[in-house]
Amino acid sequence: MERNEDCFTLNTGARIPAVGLGTWQADGASCQAAVATALEVGYRHLDCAHLYGNENDVGQALSEALNGGVPGLKRDDLFVTSKLWCTTNAPKRIGRAVEISLKNLGLQYLDLYLMHWPVFSPLGDATDPPSHRTDELLKPPPRRMEAAWRAMEELVSKGLVRAIGLSNFNITQMEEILSYAKIVPAVNQVELHPFWRQDKLVQYCHSKGIHLSAHTPLGIPGGRASGPASSSEDAVESPAASIVYSRSRSVHAPMLKSHVVAEIAEHLGRTPAQVILRWGVQRGTSVLPCSLRSDHIKNNLDILNWSLSETDWNKINTLEPQLRLVDGNHSYLAEIGPLQAVAETDAESISGTDVDSIPETDIEVVSEPEMEPIPETDPDAVHESDIEAGAEHDTNIRAFQSVP
């Protein structure tokens, strides 16, 4: 895959900027301010999703920037990503879903549209799932993911999106998509950072010409570390068996306080966050850090005109523990929820099925689910590691607000 200092070339020929602004867990005025700041200081890559509930805010900031807020900025200068949520991935609903995102963002097309998770909901609004288990919920329609991918491919031919891809897919799930894809996914956006390197997945995607984007490249914003990892940097680099992290909790601050990262940052005259982000770009992945603070937004972009030495690179590549922070085993994938992962589908039930004959469910799906808003925060007073987690996400509805 071709690359230069600030972009990577996708299998479509398009160029994706190496650093983008993640918009997960930003809302209202703070989201608008963060996007405006990012565009002003040179970001040209914005990572969005319908589930984040803030595409209107992103769209407002985009409109202002494109209409004189950032002199000379044109739509073609930008790379904007959004994601399809699993309640709308029935083939006939996918077109409607992308139209909603385009309307909210104020755009005529998306540069990249991703399937947000390798799961789907055949019933209702998955942000408010049923509280009981039924066979109807747990048994997915045959070949549902293939039909959905075909509909995603249709978006490209219609010109609504320039490229399509995946998010949070593992190798097995990607192999399923590739077995019938007419358009090879351009991107797989997954959790990648020094404490969750996913070397095999990185190697696999590179071998297939699929670019990897790293969400949560600095850890999870909006959470607090739990257990030994929050007490000292030495604890972070001890065996993973002694560390317990729960969903929506973070190793963000301990990762930045690692003495290995700190020593590298000190001798380079950089921040720990810059070192970690540079590591991500240097291994061939674009990075999507989230921040509301203007100084951190600016610093996160300043990683393109310098490199880590081989010695520093190898030190970061040996950091432990290897621990996934954003796990697919959320409550909405449990037996009481309506969603089911691709890997859990019955292979025999989908063989020899005519995809075009798959019926649509008769139950109306809410295309624009309402979500509890994230409290607005002074953007100059918050860093990724300082955002309060708020109430514990112990219900299915709240769990969906913790998905990058």
DABEL-V433155 format. One record per residue. N is the residue number from 1. PSI is psi in degrees with one decimal (none if undefined). OMEGA is omega in whole degrees, 0 to 359 (none if undefined). Layout:
n=N psi=PSI omega=OMEGA
n=N psi=PSI omega=OMEGA
//
This chain:
n=1 psi=128.1 omega=182
n=2 psi=152.2 omega=179
n=3 psi=157.0 omega=167
n=4 psi=-161.2 omega=187
n=5 psi=-29.4 omega=188
n=6 psi=-0.6 omega=182
n=7 psi=160.8 omega=169
n=8 psi=148.2 omega=179
n=9 psi=123.7 omega=180
n=10 psi=170.2 omega=179
n=11 psi=-7.3 omega=174
n=12 psi=-11.0 omega=186
n=13 psi=-13.4 omega=178
n=14 psi=157.1 omega=179
n=15 psi=127.2 omega=179
n=16 psi=124.2 omega=180
n=17 psi=143.5 omega=185
n=18 psi=-27.3 omega=180
n=19 psi=129.4 omega=177
n=20 psi=162.3 omega=176
n=21 psi=119.5 omega=172
n=22 psi=138.2 omega=183
n=23 psi=6.5 omega=177
n=24 psi=137.2 omega=177
n=25 psi=23.7 omega=170
n=26 psi=147.2 omega=184
n=27 psi=154.1 omega=172
n=28 psi=-142.1 omega=183
n=29 psi=-35.0 omega=180
n=30 psi=-37.3 omega=177
n=31 psi=-47.4 omega=180
n=32 psi=-43.1 omega=181
n=33 psi=-40.7 omega=180
n=34 psi=-44.3 omega=180
n=35 psi=-42.8 omega=179
n=36 psi=-45.2 omega=178
n=37 psi=-44.7 omega=181
n=38 psi=-45.6 omega=180
n=39 psi=-36.6 omega=179
n=40 psi=-38.1 omega=184
n=41 psi=-1.5 omega=172
n=42 psi=-1.8 omega=175
n=43 psi=139.8 omega=175
n=44 psi=13.2 omega=183
n=45 psi=118.4 omega=180
n=46 psi=129.4 omega=180
n=47 psi=116.6 omega=185
n=48 psi=174.5 omega=174
n=49 psi=144.8 omega=177
n=50 psi=-38.3 omega=183
n=51 psi=-26.9 omega=183
n=52 psi=-19.4 omega=175
n=53 psi=17.5 omega=185
n=54 psi=17.5 omega=182
n=55 psi=-27.6 omega=173
n=56 psi=-41.8 omega=180
n=57 psi=-43.5 omega=177
n=58 psi=-43.0 omega=181
n=59 psi=-38.2 omega=178
n=60 psi=-45.5 omega=179
n=61 psi=-38.2 omega=178
n=62 psi=-45.5 omega=180
n=63 psi=-45.8 omega=180
n=64 psi=-39.8 omega=180
n=65 psi=-39.4 omega=183
n=66 psi=-12.7 omega=181
n=67 psi=42.4 omega=173
n=68 psi=-13.6 omega=180
n=69 psi=-36.6 omega=174
n=70 psi=101.4 omega=185
n=71 psi=129.3 omega=176
n=72 psi=-6.3 omega=182
n=73 psi=130.1 omega=178
n=74 psi=158.9 omega=180
n=75 psi=-39.2 omega=182
n=76 psi=-14.6 omega=178
n=77 psi=-15.2 omega=189
n=78 psi=153.3 omega=171
n=79 psi=109.4 omega=186
n=80 psi=127.5 omega=180
n=81 psi=141.7 omega=167
n=82 psi=176.2 omega=187
n=83 psi=144.5 omega=178
n=84 psi=123.6 omega=178
n=85 psi=157.0 omega=193
n=86 psi=-10.6 omega=175
n=87 psi=-12.2 omega=184
n=88 psi=20.1 omega=184
n=89 psi=14.0 omega=166
n=90 psi=140.0 omega=188
n=91 psi=-42.3 omega=184
n=92 psi=-11.2 omega=180
n=93 psi=-13.8 omega=185
n=94 psi=-41.8 omega=177
n=95 psi=-41.2 omega=178
n=96 psi=-39.1 omega=182
n=97 psi=-44.1 omega=181
n=98 psi=-32.6 omega=177
n=99 psi=-36.8 omega=178
n=100 psi=-44.9 omega=178
n=101 psi=-42.3 omega=179
n=102 psi=-42.5 omega=179
n=103 psi=-46.1 omega=181
n=104 psi=-36.5 omega=181
n=105 psi=-12.4 omega=181
n=106 psi=33.7 omega=184
n=107 psi=159.0 omega=177
n=108 psi=-21.5 omega=179
n=109 psi=160.5 omega=173
n=110 psi=143.4 omega=176
n=111 psi=-28.4 omega=182
n=112 psi=134.3 omega=178
n=113 psi=125.0 omega=187
n=114 psi=148.3 omega=166
n=115 psi=117.1 omega=194
n=116 psi=-43.1 omega=177
n=117 psi=153.9 omega=179
n=118 psi=51.8 omega=180
n=119 psi=167.0 omega=178
n=120 psi=155.6 omega=179
n=121 psi=115.9 omega=179
n=122 psi=-0.7 omega=187
n=123 psi=128.3 omega=166
n=124 psi=-161.5 omega=181
n=125 psi=113.5 omega=187
n=126 psi=-6.8 omega=173
n=127 psi=-6.4 omega=176
n=128 psi=65.8 omega=190
n=129 psi=158.4 omega=176
n=130 psi=154.7 omega=183
n=131 psi=10.7 omega=181
n=132 psi=158.0 omega=181
n=133 psi=137.0 omega=173
n=134 psi=155.2 omega=178
n=135 psi=-32.1 omega=180
n=136 psi=-36.1 omega=181
n=137 psi=-40.1 omega=189
n=138 psi=-18.8 omega=180
n=139 psi=108.7 omega=183
n=140 psi=155.8 omega=175
n=141 psi=147.3 omega=180
n=142 psi=141.0 omega=173
n=143 psi=29.0 omega=184
n=144 psi=-42.0 omega=183
n=145 psi=-35.1 omega=177
n=146 psi=-45.2 omega=179
n=147 psi=-39.2 omega=179
n=148 psi=-41.6 omega=180
n=149 psi=-36.9 omega=176
n=150 psi=-39.1 omega=178
n=151 psi=-35.7 omega=175
n=152 psi=-42.7 omega=179
n=153 psi=-34.0 omega=179
n=154 psi=-30.3 omega=179
n=155 psi=-33.5 omega=179
n=156 psi=-45.3 omega=181
n=157 psi=-27.2 omega=178
n=158 psi=-9.6 omega=179
n=159 psi=9.7 omega=179
n=160 psi=-29.5 omega=178
n=161 psi=149.3 omega=180
n=162 psi=-27.7 omega=181
n=163 psi=154.6 omega=178
n=164 psi=155.9 omega=181
n=165 psi=-162.5 omega=188
n=166 psi=165.3 omega=175
n=167 psi=131.5 omega=178
n=168 psi=30.0 omega=177
n=169 psi=138.7 omega=175
n=170 psi=-177.8 omega=185
n=171 psi=-45.1 omega=180
n=172 psi=-44.3 omega=180
n=173 psi=-35.2 omega=177
n=174 psi=-37.4 omega=178
n=175 psi=-36.1 omega=177
n=176 psi=-47.1 omega=179
n=177 psi=-45.4 omega=183
n=178 psi=-22.3 omega=182
n=179 psi=-20.9 omega=179
n=180 psi=0.0 omega=184
n=181 psi=129.7 omega=169
n=182 psi=-30.6 omega=174
n=183 psi=117.1 omega=179
n=184 psi=133.4 omega=178
n=185 psi=136.9 omega=180
n=186 psi=-30.2 omega=188
n=187 psi=146.6 omega=164
n=188 psi=116.1 omega=180
n=189 psi=118.2 omega=185
n=190 psi=170.8 omega=175
n=191 psi=121.6 omega=178
n=192 psi=128.6 omega=174
n=193 psi=173.1 omega=184
n=194 psi=-24.0 omega=178
n=195 psi=0.7 omega=174
n=196 psi=76.9 omega=190
n=197 psi=-30.8 omega=179
n=198 psi=52.0 omega=185
n=199 psi=-40.4 omega=181
n=200 psi=-40.4 omega=179
n=201 psi=-40.6 omega=178
n=202 psi=-46.7 omega=180
n=203 psi=-42.0 omega=181
n=204 psi=-48.0 omega=182
n=205 psi=-41.4 omega=178
n=206 psi=-37.4 omega=181
n=207 psi=-24.3 omega=181
n=208 psi=0.5 omega=182
n=209 psi=25.7 omega=180
n=210 psi=121.7 omega=181
n=211 psi=144.4 omega=176
n=212 psi=129.2 omega=171
n=213 psi=141.3 omega=183
n=214 psi=110.0 omega=168
n=215 psi=160.6 omega=185
n=216 psi=49.1 omega=184
n=217 psi=-14.3 omega=177
n=218 psi=10.5 omega=187
n=219 psi=-174.8 omega=184
n=220 psi=118.8 omega=172
n=221 psi=153.1 omega=176
n=222 psi=12.0 omega=179
n=223 psi=171.6 omega=178
n=224 psi=142.5 omega=181
n=225 psi=148.1 omega=181
n=226 psi=142.5 omega=177
n=227 psi=-161.1 omega=187
n=228 psi=-29.7 omega=184
n=229 psi=-23.6 omega=182
n=230 psi=-7.3 omega=187
n=231 psi=-34.7 omega=181
n=232 psi=158.1 omega=179
n=233 psi=-28.9 omega=179
n=234 psi=-36.3 omega=180
n=235 psi=-34.1 omega=180
n=236 psi=-35.8 omega=185
n=237 psi=12.0 omega=174
n=238 psi=171.6 omega=182
n=239 psi=144.4 omega=185
n=240 psi=-22.3 omega=183
n=241 psi=-25.0 omega=182
n=242 psi=3.9 omega=186
n=243 psi=135.4 omega=178
n=244 psi=123.2 omega=175
n=245 psi=139.4 omega=177
n=246 psi=163.8 omega=177
n=247 psi=141.4 omega=181
n=248 psi=18.5 omega=172
n=249 psi=169.3 omega=196
n=250 psi=146.2 omega=165
n=251 psi=19.2 omega=183
n=252 psi=-56.7 omega=182
n=253 psi=-47.6 omega=178
n=254 psi=-35.0 omega=179
n=255 psi=-42.7 omega=180
n=256 psi=-23.2 omega=181
n=257 psi=2.2 omega=177
n=258 psi=133.1 omega=182
n=259 psi=-29.7 omega=177
n=260 psi=-49.3 omega=180
n=261 psi=-40.8 omega=181
n=262 psi=-41.3 omega=180
n=263 psi=-41.4 omega=178
n=264 psi=-44.4 omega=180
n=265 psi=-40.4 omega=183
n=266 psi=-45.8 omega=183
n=267 psi=-18.3 omega=176
n=268 psi=-11.5 omega=184
n=269 psi=33.6 omega=181
n=270 psi=171.6 omega=175
n=271 psi=156.6 omega=176
n=272 psi=-38.7 omega=179
n=273 psi=-41.7 omega=179
n=274 psi=-38.7 omega=179
n=275 psi=-45.1 omega=181
n=276 psi=-42.3 omega=179
n=277 psi=-38.5 omega=178
n=278 psi=-38.4 omega=176
n=279 psi=-43.1 omega=180
n=280 psi=-46.3 omega=180
n=281 psi=-38.0 omega=184
n=282 psi=-23.0 omega=177
n=283 psi=6.2 omega=173
n=284 psi=17.6 omega=179
n=285 psi=141.8 omega=171
n=286 psi=154.1 omega=184
n=287 psi=145.8 omega=187
n=288 psi=65.8 omega=180
n=289 psi=143.3 omega=175
n=290 psi=136.5 omega=174
n=291 psi=150.1 omega=175
n=292 psi=-12.3 omega=181
n=293 psi=131.5 omega=185
n=294 psi=-37.9 omega=181
n=295 psi=-36.8 omega=178
n=296 psi=-36.7 omega=176
n=297 psi=-44.7 omega=179
n=298 psi=-46.4 omega=181
n=299 psi=-37.4 omega=182
n=300 psi=-23.8 omega=178
n=301 psi=-19.7 omega=185
n=302 psi=61.5 omega=181
n=303 psi=11.4 omega=192
n=304 psi=-12.2 omega=185
n=305 psi=24.4 omega=176
n=306 psi=166.9 omega=184
n=307 psi=158.2 omega=171
n=308 psi=141.8 omega=175
n=309 psi=165.3 omega=178
n=310 psi=-36.5 omega=179
n=311 psi=-47.6 omega=180
n=312 psi=-38.8 omega=178
n=313 psi=-46.7 omega=181
n=314 psi=-34.7 omega=177
n=315 psi=-45.3 omega=181
n=316 psi=-33.9 omega=181
n=317 psi=-2.5 omega=178
n=318 psi=7.6 omega=179
n=319 psi=141.0 omega=177
n=320 psi=157.3 omega=6
n=321 psi=165.5 omega=169
n=322 psi=110.5 omega=190
n=323 psi=121.3 omega=177
n=324 psi=130.3 omega=181
n=325 psi=-38.8 omega=182
n=326 psi=98.3 omega=187
n=327 psi=139.8 omega=177
n=328 psi=-13.6 omega=181
n=329 psi=52.2 omega=176
n=330 psi=173.7 omega=180
n=331 psi=-26.1 omega=181
n=332 psi=-4.0 omega=172
n=333 psi=3.4 omega=181
n=334 psi=175.7 omega=184
n=335 psi=-25.2 omega=182
n=336 psi=-6.2 omega=183
n=337 psi=171.8 omega=185
n=338 psi=0.1 omega=189
n=339 psi=152.9 omega=181
n=340 psi=134.8 omega=182
n=341 psi=155.7 omega=179
n=342 psi=-41.7 omega=184
n=343 psi=-18.3 omega=183
n=344 psi=-6.0 omega=183
n=345 psi=152.9 omega=181
n=346 psi=112.8 omega=184
n=347 psi=-36.5 omega=182
n=348 psi=-32.2 omega=185
n=349 psi=-17.2 omega=183
n=350 psi=-7.6 omega=183
n=351 psi=135.9 omega=175
n=352 psi=18.2 omega=181
n=353 psi=138.0 omega=175
n=354 psi=107.2 omega=185
n=355 psi=-38.9 omega=184
n=356 psi=-15.4 omega=181
n=357 psi=-0.4 omega=182
n=358 psi=121.7 omega=181
n=359 psi=153.0 omega=173
n=360 psi=145.6 omega=175
n=361 psi=145.0 omega=181
n=362 psi=-7.3 omega=183
n=363 psi=130.3 omega=182
n=364 psi=131.7 omega=177
n=365 psi=131.8 omega=177
n=366 psi=115.4 omega=186
n=367 psi=-20.4 omega=179
n=368 psi=75.4 omega=183
n=369 psi=140.1 omega=176
n=370 psi=136.4 omega=180
n=371 psi=149.6 omega=177
n=372 psi=123.3 omega=183
n=373 psi=146.9 omega=175
n=374 psi=130.9 omega=183
n=375 psi=137.2 omega=177
n=376 psi=144.8 omega=184
n=377 psi=146.8 omega=176
n=378 psi=114.4 omega=185
n=379 psi=-21.6 omega=180
n=380 psi=2.7 omega=183
n=381 psi=2.7 omega=188
n=382 psi=135.2 omega=171
n=383 psi=167.1 omega=182
n=384 psi=-39.1 omega=185
n=385 psi=-3.5 omega=186
n=386 psi=-7.0 omega=182
n=387 psi=130.7 omega=183
n=388 psi=139.2 omega=181
n=389 psi=-26.4 omega=182
n=390 psi=-156.2 omega=182
n=391 psi=147.9 omega=181
n=392 psi=134.2 omega=181
n=393 psi=85.2 omega=185
n=394 psi=10.8 omega=175
n=395 psi=161.2 omega=180
n=396 psi=-38.7 omega=181
n=397 psi=-48.1 omega=181
n=398 psi=-29.7 omega=180
n=399 psi=-34.8 omega=183
n=400 psi=-19.5 omega=178
n=401 psi=1.0 omega=182
n=402 psi=20.0 omega=185
n=403 psi=116.8 omega=177
n=404 psi=none omega=none
//
